[in-house]
Amino acid sequence: MIRISVTSVMVDDQDKALQFYTEKLGFIEKTNIPMGEHKWLTVVSPKEQNGVELLLEPLGFEPAKVFQKACKDAGMPYTMFEVEDVEKEYDRLKGLGVEFSVEPKEAGTVMFAVLDDTCGNNIQLVQTL
């Protein structure tokens, strides 16, 4: 059986990303290993500390920068995080100064919102209704 152990999100600044993903989104730093000018830097959900790790991938590859900018400019979320209550999480994050490009909306069987992670990405929050 195959399972996901690490997935990544490209970030333009690993230190800024770590601060945003831990202090604003509430993830916990799991791994921080220096690797030259960058790090192997992962965060996890506090509810699943032995679960899937999110690698804050340094944006050092030029085609990746083009891809990230194209996604951001198009308003396309790079990835999606599940929450129990989108409206409650939206209010909490707005209170912390997080900017949203899409306020909570219902679409079929989900409620979603899209935020700016300050590191070059749109991130979608989703709640199954």
C-alpha positions as CSV (number, residue, x, y, z in Angstrom):
1,M,0.0,0.0,0.0
2,I,1.3,3.5,-0.9
3,R,0.6,6.5,1.3
4,I,1.5,10.1,1.2
5,S,4.2,11.0,3.7
6,V,5.3,14.4,2.5
7,T,3.8,16.9,0.0
8,S,5.1,20.4,-0.7
9,V,4.1,23.9,-1.3
10,M,6.6,26.2,-3.1
11,V,7.5,29.3,-1.0
12,D,9.6,32.3,-1.9
13,D,11.0,32.7,1.6
14,Q,11.2,29.7,3.9
15,D,11.6,31.7,7.1
16,K,8.6,33.9,6.3
17,A,6.6,30.8,5.3
18,L,7.5,29.0,8.6
19,Q,6.2,32.0,10.5
20,F,3.0,32.2,8.5
21,Y,2.2,28.5,8.5
22,T,2.9,28.1,12.3
23,E,1.8,31.5,13.7
24,K,-1.2,32.1,11.5
25,L,-2.4,28.8,10.2
26,G,-1.5,26.8,13.3
27,F,0.8,24.1,11.9
28,I,3.7,22.8,14.0
29,E,7.3,22.7,12.8
30,K,8.3,19.1,12.4
31,T,11.7,19.1,10.6
32,N,14.2,21.8,10.1
33,I,17.5,20.6,8.5
34,P,19.9,23.1,7.0
35,M,20.9,22.1,3.4
36,G,23.2,24.8,2.0
37,E,21.3,28.1,1.4
38,H,18.0,26.4,2.1
39,K,16.5,23.9,4.5
40,W,14.4,20.7,4.5
41,L,11.6,22.4,6.4
42,T,8.3,20.7,7.2
43,V,5.2,21.4,9.2
44,V,2.4,19.2,10.3
45,S,-1.1,19.5,11.7
46,P,-1.2,19.6,15.5
47,K,-4.0,17.0,15.3
48,E,-1.8,14.7,13.1
49,Q,1.7,15.2,14.2
50,N,2.8,11.8,12.8
51,G,0.7,12.4,9.6
52,V,1.5,13.9,6.3
53,E,4.2,16.6,6.4
54,L,4.0,19.8,4.4
55,L,7.4,20.7,2.9
56,L,8.0,24.4,2.6
57,E,9.8,24.0,-0.6
58,P,12.3,26.8,-1.5
59,L,11.5,28.4,-4.8
60,G,14.9,28.1,-6.4
61,F,14.1,26.6,-9.8
62,E,13.2,29.3,-12.4
63,P,10.4,27.4,-14.1
64,A,8.8,26.8,-10.7
65,K,8.8,30.6,-10.2
66,V,6.9,31.1,-13.5
67,F,4.4,28.4,-12.6
68,Q,3.8,29.8,-9.1
69,K,3.3,33.3,-10.4
70,A,0.9,32.1,-13.2
71,C,-1.2,30.2,-10.6
72,K,-1.2,33.2,-8.2
73,D,-2.1,35.7,-11.0
74,A,-4.9,33.4,-12.2
75,G,-6.3,33.2,-8.7
76,M,-5.8,29.4,-8.7
77,P,-5.2,27.8,-5.3
78,Y,-1.9,25.9,-5.1
79,T,-3.3,23.5,-2.6
80,M,-6.2,22.9,-0.2
81,F,-6.5,22.4,3.5
82,E,-9.5,21.0,5.2
83,V,-11.1,22.8,8.2
84,E,-14.1,22.0,10.4
85,D,-15.7,25.4,9.9
86,V,-14.6,27.6,7.1
87,E,-16.5,30.7,8.4
88,K,-15.0,30.4,11.9
89,E,-11.5,29.9,10.4
90,Y,-12.0,32.8,8.1
91,D,-12.9,35.1,11.0
92,R,-10.0,33.8,13.1
93,L,-7.5,34.4,10.3
94,K,-8.9,37.8,9.2
95,G,-8.4,38.8,12.9
96,L,-4.7,37.8,12.5
97,G,-4.4,40.0,9.4
98,V,-4.6,37.2,6.8
99,E,-5.8,38.4,3.4
100,F,-8.4,36.5,1.4
101,S,-9.1,36.7,-2.3
102,V,-12.3,34.6,-1.9
103,E,-14.6,35.0,1.2
104,P,-16.4,31.9,2.4
105,K,-18.7,30.5,-0.3
106,E,-20.9,27.4,-0.6
107,A,-20.4,25.3,-3.7
108,G,-22.3,22.0,-3.8
109,T,-21.3,19.9,-0.9
110,V,-18.5,22.2,0.4
111,M,-17.9,25.6,1.8
112,F,-14.6,27.2,0.8
113,A,-12.5,30.3,1.0
114,V,-9.1,31.3,-0.5
115,L,-6.3,33.0,1.3
116,D,-2.9,34.5,0.4
117,D,-0.1,32.7,2.2
118,T,2.3,35.8,1.8
119,C,4.8,33.5,0.1
120,G,3.4,33.5,-3.4
121,N,0.5,31.1,-3.1
122,N,-3.3,31.1,-3.0
123,I,-4.4,28.4,-0.5
124,Q,-8.0,27.1,-0.4
125,L,-9.6,26.2,2.9
126,V,-12.5,23.7,2.5
127,Q,-15.2,22.3,4.7
128,T,-17.4,19.4,3.7
129,L,-21.0,20.2,4.4
